Structures are given as structure tokens and as C-alpha cells.
Amino acid sequence: QVRLVESGGGLVQAGGSLRLSCAASGSPFSINTMGWYRQAPGKQRELVTSITSGAMPNYADSVKGRFTISRDNAKNTVYLQMNSLKPEDTAVYYCHAYTTSGRNYWGQGTQVTVSS
């Protein structure tokens, strides 16, 4: 079992920055890939970015050059630095973990609101 706890969401003006954190507990040693998804009202959940245990990142085209994912394996924590935020980035952001046994785990979600 893996438990994911997110923090760092909030309200920011367009062009501003936020940093999200996601701490894993339980059996974090079983985690292979961690990442962030988001879901805006009326839309499907979409992948924002992910990072493997070997620190290989992957980004959605919509956030490339603005968002940066990083991972601290010693702290079992993944971070999402979001710069140059746009109103269309407004969504609930979910931390995700994929384990070596093929299981998926999700955090409770944190709201990010970008005002224009």
C-alpha cells in the first residue's frame, strides 16, 4: 500500500508560480513512476508530467517550458514547480504513483486556481 499526500495548491494570478509537493508513505520503495495529473471542471483527468525512479521526466505539451517535476527519493517526495501559470491551468491536481507490481495510487487532490 502507498499513501500519497499533496500540498501546495492555492490561488495565484496569471503569470505567477506555485509549487506542489507529494509525499509518499507506506511502501514507497515499491514506487517506480510518480507524476501529476489534473482535472478541470467538465473535463477528463489528464497527465501533466511524470518522472521515473531514474529521474527521467515527461511533460504534456501544454506545460513544457513552464512546469518542472523533480523527485527526492530519500524523502519519497515529488515536486511540481509551476511557473508562468495561465487561467487554463486551473484544475484539481492529483499526485499519482505507479508501483513495480503494476498498481496505481492517487492522492486526494489539491486545487490550483489561476485568476486572469
N, C-alpha and C positions, 0 to 999 in steps of 0.2 A: 504493500500500500504506500502511496505517495500523497502527501498533503501539500497543496500549493497555496500560499497566502500572498496576495498582491497588495501593494501600497503605492501611493504617489499620484493618484489621479486628482482631478480638480478642474477649476475654471481658469482659462487663460485667454488673453486677447490674441487675435490673429498675429502671426509673426513671433509669438512668444515660444517659450520652451517649457517642457515638463520632463521629469524623469520617473519612470515606473520601476518598481522593484518587485521581484517574485522570489520568495524564499521557499525552498522545498524541504520537507521533513518526512520522517517515516523511513523510507528505503531509498534515499536519494542516490545511493551508489548504483542503483539499477537504471537510472535515467540515461538515455542516450541523447536524444534531441530535446531541447527546450525552445519555446517560442512564444510569440504573442499573436493572438487573433483579435479581431474586433467585429462588433456587430452594431450597426446603426439602425435606428428605428425603421421598420419596414423592409429591411434588407437582410440578406443571408450573412452568416458569420463568414469572415474571410481571413486568410492568412496575411499577416503583416510582415512578420520576419521570424526566422528560426536560426538556431545555432546548434551545431553538433558538439559532442563531447570533445572533439578535436578542434573546436573553435572556428569551424567553417560557417560563415553566415550566409543567409539567403534573404533577399528582400523583395517585397512586392514592388512593381514598377512605380506605383503611386507614392512610395515613401523613400525611394532611393535618393541618396544625397541629403536627406533631411533627418532620417532616423538612423540610430546606431544601436545595435544589440551587442551586449557583452555578457560574459559569463565568468563568475568566480567559483570555480569548482571546490575550493577549500571552504567556502561559505555556503555552497549549494544554492547559490543565488544567481538569477539572471536579471539584467537591467535593460531598460529601453530608454535611451536618450532621444527625445523628440524635439527637434528644432524647427524653426520656420513653420509653425503649426498653422493649418488652414481650417476654416469652418467645416470643410468636408472631412476632416479628421475626427470630428465629433462622433463618439461611439462609446460603447462599453468595451473595455479592453480586457481580454481573458488570457491568463497565463496557461500554457499548455506544456505537458511533458509526455514524452514517448519513451517507454522503457525497453530494455533489451529483451524482455519477454513479450513485447508486442502490445502492451497495454497503453491506453491513453488516459491521462488525468488532466483535470481542469481546475483552475482557481475559481473563486466566486465572482470575479469580475470587478473592475474599477471604472468609474465613469470619467471620461475625458470630454470636456466641453470647451470648444473654441468659439469665441464670440467674434463677430466681424466688426 
